[in-house]
Amino acid sequence: MTVKQVKVAYPLVLINYKTYLESLGNRGLLLAKTVERISKEYGVCMVVAPQFVDIPRIASEVSIPVFSQHLDPEPAGSHTGHISPESIKEAGACGTLLNHSERRLRADIIEDSIKRSRELGLLTCVCANTSLIGKALSILNPDMVAIEPPELIGSGISVSKAKPEVIRSSVEMIKSVSSTTHVLCGAGITDGMDVLRAIELGSEGVLVASGVVKAKDPEKILKDFAIALNQ
């Protein structure tokens, strides 16, 4: 599959499908089409990160950016069970998450993964659980660093409300090292006010999962996010 030329713009909403049943197969495709519709209607960049097996179908049927949830830096060859960057690009993704709290990586693997992704033109969003780790990872010049205190992930309590100082300090520390790295805010984002507060604190977007994927009305939540980003 040829990767479509899709533009990633900031501020953005990056939706991690994780392995929720609500975002698997046809349900994931329908959600991606809803995300696409809201993105176009409100002029806000929205990105989806489905499970690996769903990337080709979703990437071929929507015009929004599609990320993978992870990749491995090993080169093509004898590496059974690994997810090569080449396979992610071939599947139609234009970027990847790295080092999510549910898929932690050693620093050297993060470095190699960013390098391999960059060589193939894939964007990288590296997750960090603290401002200091975010600063350290920004030395590697990823395209994005997403700050996500793990204790707030899936809690329904947003980091922008519970720990606003984490976002503020993360933005300052990361930008002091890599001015081109965009800082996202994650963990517990559930409504437009969470998004608006994150932007006011200096974030350039949000990384969300259950707040959208497991919501009773994902479309309503997405519209709420989009309205907040347009203020």
N, C-alpha and C positions, 0 to 999 in steps of 0.2 A: 504493500500500500504506500502511495506517495503521501508524505505529510503535507497537509493543507497549510497555506500561509495564513495563520491566524495571529492576530495582534493581541498581546497582553498589555493592558494599560492599568494605571493606578489612579485612584484606589480600586481595589478589587476584592471580590469574595471568592475564596477557594474552598470548595465543598469536597471534603474527604468522605467517600462512600464507606470506607473501612470494609468489613465483611458482613455488614448488616443484611439480613434477608430482604428488608424493604428496598434495597438498592441493587439487588441481584437480577441479572438477566433483563427481561422485559420491563420490570419495575425500574431498574436503573436507567434504561433508555427513556422511559416516559418521564422520569425525573429530569434527565438531561434536556429533554425537549421543553419542559417547563422552565428550566433554568435559562435555556436559549431564548425563549419567548420574553421572559422578564428582562433579560439582559438587553435585548433589542428595544423593548418598549421604553425602558428607562435610561438607555445609553450608559449602562454600567457594565464593566468587565466582570464576568463571572466564569469561573473555571471549575471543572469537575475532575475528580480523581477516583475512577471506578476500579474494581478489581481487574487484575491483568487480563483475564479471559474475556472481559466485556469491553476492553479498550477498542479493538478493531471495529466492532459494530457501532459503538457510540460515536467514535471519531469519524466514521463514514456518514453518519446521519445527522450530525449537528455541526454548526459552524463556530461554536464556542471553543476555547482552548481545552484540551484534555491532557491531564497529567497522569503518570503512574504513581502508585503509592510507595514505590521503592525501586531500586535497581542495584545490580552488583557490578563492580568495576572490572571483572575478569574479561579478557579479550575473547573474541570468538575462538572456539576450539573445544577442548576436552574439559568442560566444566558443567557436568550433569547437575541439573536442578537449580542452577543459577539463572537470574534474570538479566540478560545482557542488555546494555544500552542500545545496541543495534536492533534488538527485537522490540524494544519499546518504541523506537523511532519508526520501525517498519510497521508496527501496529497502528500508527497514526497519532501517537502522543507527541506533544511538543515540549514536555517538561516532566519533572518528577519531584516527589517529596523524598526527603532523606532524613534519617535519624529521628523519626517520630518516637515518642516515648514508648510506643508499643513495638518499636522495631529499632532499638538502639544500635549504634555502630561505633566502632573504635575510630579515633581521630584520623588515623592513617587511611582507613577505608573511606571515610567521608571525603578526605582530600583526593583520593584516587577516583572516587565516584564523580566528584565535581569536575575533575580534569577530563575524564572520559566523556561526561555529558557535554562539556563545553566543546570538545573536539567534534561532536556530532551535531552541535547546534541545539541541544536540549537545555531548557531552563532548569534551574535548581532552586528548590525551596527547602532549606535546611532548618529543622526544628531544634529548639533549645529550651531547656527548662528553667534557666536563670539568665539574668543579664550578663553575668560574667562569662558563662558558656557561650552566649550569643556573641559577645565581643570577641572571644577566642576564635569562634568559627568564622567570623566575618573577615579574619585575616586571609581566609581561603577565597574570598571574593565570590561567594555564591550570589545568585541573582536576588534571592530573598532569604531572610531569616525570620522564622515564625517563633515568637516567644509563647510558650505554653506551660505554665506551672502544672505538673501532672496531677496534683491533688484536686484541681478544678475541672479537669477534663471530664465531660459527661455529667457534671454536678448540677448544671443549671444555674450556677453562680459564676458570673462572668469575671474574668481577670480585670476587665476595665472598671468594675465596681469594687471587687474585693481587694485587688492589689494594683491600683492605678500607678503607684510609684514604680512598679516593675516595668510597665510599658514606657513611662517617661525616661527612666534611667537606661533602659535597653536602647531606645532610639538614640539617646545622647552617646552612649558608649559605642554602639555599632557604627554610627555615622562618623565618629572620631577616627575609626580605623578604615572603614570603606564607605566613602560617600556615595558610591553607586549601588550599594546593597540596600534593597527595600526592606523595611521592617513591617512584619505582619503581627497581628495579635490573635491569640487563640485561647481556647479553654472556656467553656461555659457560655459562649455567645448564643443568645436565644432570641433577641429582639432588636429592633431598630435603635433603641436607646443605647444598648450595649455597643453597637457598631458606631454610632455617633460619638459616644464617649471615647472609644478607642481612637478615632480619627482626631478628636480634639487633643488627645494626649500625644499625638505625633505619629501614630501608626498610619501605614499606607494601605491598609486592608485588613481583612480578617480571615482566619482559617477556622472553618466550622465543620461539624460532622453530625452528631445526633440532633443538634438544634434544628437542622433542616431535614435530614434523612428520616428521622423518627417522629417528626412533627405530625400532628393530626391534619394540618393543612399547610404543606410545604410552600405552596404558591403564595399564601398570605404572608408567611415568614419572609420569603424572598422579596416580595414587594416592599415589606417593611424595611428590609436591609437596603434595598435600592433607593427608597425615598430618603433614608438617613444619609446615604452617600451623596445624594444630590443637594443636600442642604448647604 
